[in-house]
């Protein structure tokens, strides 16, 4: 397969990559950061460098090279942090001046730690090749060895290891290289960067375990974009100060971004903010801001108060440009760790937050849109006889646009923070997932009756199609206060803890990343007992005779609802619901709030 692809790449029609002929024009680039690459014949050149900066190594070749590097220097250790469903080991490299191999020893050296990973979407692999070069230059080559004097570096070269090996030259039609690219999802077609709330993939379970155990001071998740053309080559961002971690965001915006932007610019790159078109059919209508929910790495970092940066390199820029820009971003971020005491204090401040209200969703206020100068690319809208519509043809000519930032940064759906939640032992998978997140809980040793606020569900709407392997569901919620018997093993989850806001997002059924909306409580939506007509007809007659108010409501229902009046089943079910017989737990969300 590799021989065939390399033959295709050498064919004049294709240029450097097979899709060059169909992609928009690319501006010439000869950035200063190219000087960071070694010659192809250097003994420590990576596969990327040996290939002339066009290719990326396989899983096996990646770790063969890393094993050689780790063996050559005491500053590096490599450990397994998980295993994929197809049996591949997910590995992490630990870089420290002391050459430690455990989280306890790393924390004991008193230096701040940066965690970065590549290949959460395995086709978007720039970070792997940049990280390999940086590890080498901090150790055996020595050009960046000063970075380990005051900081530690944790690096996961490939997170979606199975998706990485489902490689082809044709996996991402809109991306310029590498020659072979991995696949967006894992072997079960799950997208790892939609899994930080529900924790179903082994890759994201491994990352969250690293976050909880190794406690990095900064976390960087490296991607490549989809979407529109523009001048920026390295875009990155984080939730703003309106979010759940305002102190962290302030440091990222006032300290990290100016320094990283300066370093990238000096090395010949054009850094920019995360860029998404508010209207893909009309890019000049505005740039969409983003307050990511917890299913995404950056949204998870915001609610869990972990300083998190999402990097999105521009897919239409050549692979070598993206890799070299990522190297600069990682090196400068690691250098900033030496002056991160203010970030450490900001993290403490945000983890001490105990807000009375938690915002679950955010909205745009179109009366408060900010205007910004955007480094765009000229385009034209052309008709298509093939698709029958029109499409945007990017022309490759830089131009500056003055556009609004369409930013959902105003609270939409909010909920009062309770004193805590009770999770019945009947739902052990929910308790287990909270434990994976690092949530503090207490377990009942004996049954207990407690007073709770529970939600009665109505207007239940299951999704028409699966998303990330699950049928999502939404519902209207109405609170009910009642006594509830909890069995042994039930979990008490207090809100007075650092993960307060994450807990609310996961356990409030209104939240778009709640376990309920991810489909973990379908059982409470089903009816498990039924009535026989011969029994309910005489019961309904007795109820009408004994309750004049009920009789009046029934007659009004008959007059106002024609479909109800024509259905004997609906009419009898109306009485069944008001009798002592139906399941009182039907449509009752089983996780209870204890109000403050």
Secondary structure as UniProt FT lines:
FT   HELIX           2..9
FT   TURN            12..16
FT   TURN            18..22
FT   HELIX           32..36
FT   TURN            40..41
FT   TURN            43..44
FT   HELIX           47..50
FT   TURN            51..52
FT   HELIX           59..72
FT   TURN            74..75
FT   STRAND          76..83
FT   TURN            85..86
FT   STRAND          89..95
FT   TURN            97..98
FT   HELIX           103..108
FT   TURN            109..110
FT   STRAND          112..117
FT   TURN            122..123
FT   HELIX           126..138
FT   TURN            139..140
FT   TURN            143..144
FT   HELIX           145..148
FT   STRAND          151..156
FT   HELIX           161..165
FT   TURN            169..170
FT   TURN            173..174
FT   TURN            187..188
FT   HELIX           192..194
FT   TURN            196..198
FT   HELIX           202..214
FT   STRAND          218..224
FT   STRAND          234..237
FT   TURN            241..242
FT   HELIX           246..251
FT   HELIX           252..256
FT   HELIX           257..266
FT   TURN            267..268
FT   STRAND          271..273
FT   TURN            280..281
FT   HELIX           283..285
FT   STRAND          287..288
FT   TURN            294..295
FT   HELIX           297..304
FT   STRAND          308..313
FT   TURN            315..316
FT   HELIX           319..336
FT   HELIX           337..339
FT   HELIX           341..351
FT   STRAND          357..359
FT   STRAND          362..363
FT   HELIX           366..368
FT   STRAND          370..383
FT   TURN            385..387
FT   STRAND          390..406
FT   STRAND          410..411
FT   STRAND          414..416
FT   STRAND          420..423
FT   HELIX           425..427
FT   HELIX           428..437
FT   STRAND          442..443
FT   STRAND          448..462
FT   TURN            468..469
FT   STRAND          473..486
FT   TURN            488..489
FT   STRAND          491..494
FT   TURN            498..499
FT   HELIX           500..507
FT   TURN            509..510
FT   TURN            512..513
FT   TURN            515..521
FT   HELIX           522..525
FT   HELIX           533..546
FT   HELIX           548..560
FT   HELIX           562..566
FT   HELIX           568..577
FT   TURN            584..587
FT   STRAND          588..594
//
